[in-house]
Amino acid sequence: MQGINLSRTACSQLLQIARQKVVLRQMGKVAMVERVRSINLHREDREPRLRSRHYIYRNIENPNPPPTEIEVLLIDNVDGLGIMGDIVKVPKKLWRNFLCQARLATYPTPENIVELSKEIKTMGDNMAILKKLGKYSRMTLQKIRGLHLPVELLPSPDGWTLTKAHLKVALRKVGIFASEDSITLPEDPHIKMPGEFVFTLTMNEAVPLKIRATLVETPLVFTEETVVDKIQVWGNPPVTPDEELDPAIRKFITTPPIDLDASMKTPSRRKEKNYIKY
């Protein structure tokens, strides 16, 4: 049981508010408490005689706690929250410190909704594509564009006939779970020698991306370093340059993603001291 010790002056002021239950307001916060020991009966024209045991309180839950979230209307694509035109609930701190100041969201009033819907209609089919992609699509697209996928197959003297199952397993090894319907094989799936090839991966049936892959023979004997270890999987230049993308998709992909976690962190006010080493 947690108790709160108050001075006699504060308690005498609280008696005028309530007899058993009291509301404390300190530093902008509201706390509801009640006395552990009840006050003895007393005359109405006299104040009660309080002992030390009457100055001990316990916390009680507020039946009507203040809301911690607020509904906002997104006027731009925000990674991790939603697409332009979505009404989402966000913490008040995020709305006050970031979304409002960056003009990424506004209040969902009927006037703002009508005005934004007119702007969405002018975008046409591009808005339907963005709705299909989802709120995490920009970060996913930017990461997948720089993928160099290693595809490991057992040695074969006659070459290999590449299937969608091979690429599905290879994608799963690097942390991408894709269905076989979203994978398009190269024009000639029969590969005679290990090396690079390009296939297409369609995201949410909306945006096709060309992915660079390398067919690697799985060593039959254990070695400390294999060919797969030498391949840089992430952070490679994309196969399709930005100029060849659709204008709406190009603008969506090339825009840097928004880091909500960094925006929620309050910068430290401590001043760094420079110490001189002798």
C-alpha angles and dihedrals in degrees: 000000000000118000133196118212115209132181122256092249092056092047093051089055092048091054090068090059101048141344103223107004122051135185117218121198114192130156092354093304129112121221125179117209138170134202118266091210119040121233119255121246115276140172118275094235093054134061117245120258107246125203128197090265090062092062094066116098136183127212119250128190118262108243091209106037116186114258116260097195135057133200115241136179113233112226093182139028110279117189112238095011109061151281128290109291097026120129109218138168116242134172113272090237092058092048095047099042103035122004096049095043093046091047092234095129142020140187113294095239119154090248093053092046093052093046093049093046089058090054091048092053090057090059092063117180093359091072091051089054092051090050090054093050097056136210097300095045100100094056091044094049093048091051097045093049089066095048121127104189120206112211112197119203133166117262114273127179093207095051129245136285105217117222134186090250090062092054092043091056092045091051091049090055091060093045102265118124109200133164122236090244090064093054122085116192122222119266092261108038092180108094119188101183133032112260146099127320136163128235133174127247117192116207117214090339089286115081122038115207127192111227127198115226137176125211110222129186113235109236114240091209123057114255129179094231124030134184090261091060090058094055116096101223101187135035099037126142111271122256093227113053120227093250092064095054125097109273094240093045091044092056091046095049099040094051109100113249120252115245105214093179091060092047091054092056115094112225114245116254094203115117115231113237120218110221122198114225118214 
